[in-house]
Amino acid sequence: MRAEPVPVRPRALLGGLAAATLLLAGCSSDEAPTVRTAAVQRGDVTEVVEAPGTVQPRASSAVSAPASGTVATLLVGDGQEVQAGQVLMTIDSPQARATLEQAEQADRDAAASSSPAGGSTADARRLAASQATADREAQARFADAQAAAEALTDPAARAQALAAVQTSKTQYDLLTQQTRALLQQVQSGLGDLGGAVASLGQAQRLQTRAAVSAAQATVEALTVKAPISGRVSLAATGGGGGGAALPAGAEGLLQSSGITLPQGALSGAGGGAAPAAGAPVLAQGAAVASGSPLLTVIDASVLTVTADIDESDVLQVVPGVKADLSISAVQGSTYGATVTSVDPSASSAGGGAVTYTARMSFDGGTTTAGSPAPAPLPGMTAEVSLRVKEAPGVVEVPAAAVLRGQDGRRDAVWVVGTGGRAERRDITIGARGEDDVEVTEGLRTGETVVVQGVDDVTQGEQLP
């Protein structure tokens, strides 16, 4: 069985041997040689892993509408620089304010009915039934309060509202357990019904207060503030196609009001299609639905790069590995990056491929003239060449000279031995480049090896 040349996946920098003068033998200048040899030399070999990459901003935070309504005031323009906490717009939402008023009224009603006065003569079974009803209502209100809190786009406001809901729910659960225990004591003749009534009233107040807290947070979030410092990108409000389109979120408002438009009544509405390029951005007076996008704040003060590394290469990619970037949108410039981390969890790509995300610092770049290259924009794609192994000044041979080890045999080369006859020599390969490979064992500089036509050579053959 004839050995095959070693296939090499990564790209490499050209080494000294690849540029060496090849010794031609037994061939005229008009014929392509079948076998060529060259002297083993030293050179630089770099093993490179190629991967697709994306330029990322330091941070990006999307802001969506906390409730349905209309944009009452818009205080920023598309592309404007803002600071964290700066007011960007206000939303008028009668629905959110009505929800708050309803929650406050429910809380007042619960406060008025929580008094234990006269409760000592109430029937214990009726109170137990009331508690069961109150439990069902409480769970529904807690769920509504949590959903309202989760809808808040400001991270701090959302965390505060969720914590308040969870605290109230925990306290409610403890009080309902206490109420059940008191009712059992009353039913066995060992307890006072008044205490159970008071405990149930306190539990009801907890869930009404949680609803008030969540509704209040939603109303406060109608004053939209920048979650981070950066540049504003207002959401597009409609699709392309040349037809009339509903303002952002208007279709959701119509649906929530029970209004259904005939299909195609507005050519730009519905369908969930992304707005076309050049679509108008959010403006004052635009209708918005709860959860609909309002804007994104992008902090591009520091750029990073992510790359999708194939599972067969990822173990070679470690923090500190340097990379070269080629950004198609910026011709004539090269950029650098350094691996900072590799995500431990895998991502599934098309065709069953598995990749891991490598995260890199962006180290800037230069033009072909040597001047600083323009900074790319977040979202631009890049071809990433990670220099996973660099071996300067090592013994090297062309990759085409190496015979792949098969059936347990090691990698090898054909060496020009005594009397000019071919001798198979086992070698150990280090860094694998696209054109050259490092030989760590088995060869010395000055020896001559077959670099072309290795499949046509046999043991002991007289080499030209």
Disulfide bonds with the S-S distance in Angstrom:
none
